[in-house]
Amino acid sequence: MANQTDNTPPIFVDPNSTEMPNKTESFYGDEGEEPKKSSGIVSKVIIGILVVLAGGLGYFSYNLNEEKKRNEAELNQQKEQIIKELSVLKTSYDKAVEDNKAVNQDLVDARDKITLYIDSLQKMKVSISSLVKYKNQVITLKKERERLLSINDSLRRSNALMKQQRDSISVALQNVSSYLDSLVQQNTKLKEVVESGEDLQISKLTTEGVKVRSSGKLVQTARARATDRIKICFTVVANKIAKSGGRTFYVQVISPDGVTLGKNSTESNEQTTVNYSLATKFIYDNRNIDVCDFLSAPKNDFDKGKYRVVVFDDKLSAVGETEFILK
């Protein structure tokens, strides 16, 4: 290093001066002029670079924001499309449920599931992954709809066929029922005719007051005080189709003051009730038979006036009526 040549020019010092000369100033002139110029250029370059970077960053941010908006718009559009497809699926289920009175529960469950998907999708913030999930779900739901509607259509056709068969059977049953009703009516009429034909009729209904002599002989009388008994006679007319055997007819004798004389008992059936004075029993053999019976006088003798006599058969139907007067 000691041998290295110093190329610095020599400095001449004034012997009378007390100041040391400035080495740099004497050679280069004003101190720092050249570095200041370089620093200004660098600053401008840096500022320019920063401006370019800021502009680039702003442009990049703007493009990024626009891209984000476009992506969001695209996602929302796809979301609305999925909601639309789900709504179409739900509408098809609604129609299937409405058209069928006997609703397949699977259709109702599938429709309710789609409704939940629509509500969930409307409320959620969309993303690519969620849209992919829902798109796949739509595809699955479409396949499920085709399967369920096919089953439902088959059931509907079967039900329609069964209804047609049921209606045909119903019409046939109505025809049979009408025919049976007609037969029943005819049988009822025939039965009524037969029963009417079986009813016994009477003729020659007569009534009179009689007095019993000491010899036991009965003498007709029209005097109230002399009458011991009232004699009632009638003829039961022959009837070939009537039931033979023991029969009971009921005789009602009503006094002038409207009182039923004699036993004043009652006999009833589903249709009526009869107060009667005496019950007359006889054996019927389908031929004419004469029947007579007697009603004894009350304790205070018979009253004067008009008496009414009604004869009822064993069905409590009036078959004869007459009147007589005791003086």
Stockholm file with secondary structure:
# STOCKHOLM 1.0

chainA/1-327         MANQTDNTPPIFVDPNSTEMPNKTESFYGDEGEEPKKSSGIVSKVIIGILVVLAGGLGYFSYNLNEEKKRNEAELNQQKEQIIKELSVLKTSYDKAVEDNKAVNQDLVDARDKITLYIDSLQKMKVSISSLVKYKNQVITLKKERERLLSINDSLRRSNALMKQQRDSISVALQNVSSYLDSLVQQNTKLKEVVESGEDLQISKLTTEGVKVRSSGKLVQTARARATDRIKICFTVVANKIAKSGGRTFYVQVISPDGVTLGKNSTESNEQTTVNYSLATKFIYDNRNIDVCDFLSAPKNDFDKGKYRVVVFDDKLSAVGETEFILK
#=GR chainA/1-327 SS CTTCCCCCCCCCCCTTCCSCCCHHHHHHSSTTHHHHHHHHHHHHHHHHHHHHHHHHHHHHHHHHHHHHHHHHHHHHHHHHHHHHHHHHHHHHHHHHHHHCSSCCHHHHHHHHHHHHHHHHHHHSCCCHHHHHHHHHHHHHHHHHHHHHHHHHHHHHHHHHHHHHHHHHHHHHHHHHHHHHHHHHHHHHHHHHHHHHHHSCCEEEEEEEEEEECTTSCEEEECCTTTCCEEEEEEEECCCTTSCCEEEEEEEEEECTTSCBCTTCEEEECSSCEEEESEEEEEEECSSCEEEEEEEECCTTCCCSEEEEEEEECTTSCEEEEEEEEEC
#=GC SS_cons         CTTCCCCCCCCCCCTTCCSCCCHHHHHHSSTTHHHHHHHHHHHHHHHHHHHHHHHHHHHHHHHHHHHHHHHHHHHHHHHHHHHHHHHHHHHHHHHHHHHCSSCCHHHHHHHHHHHHHHHHHHHSCCCHHHHHHHHHHHHHHHHHHHHHHHHHHHHHHHHHHHHHHHHHHHHHHHHHHHHHHHHHHHHHHHHHHHHHHHSCCEEEEEEEEEEECTTSCEEEECCTTTCCEEEEEEEECCCTTSCCEEEEEEEEEECTTSCBCTTCEEEECSSCEEEESEEEEEEECSSCEEEEEEEECCTTCCCSEEEEEEEECTTSCEEEEEEEEEC
//
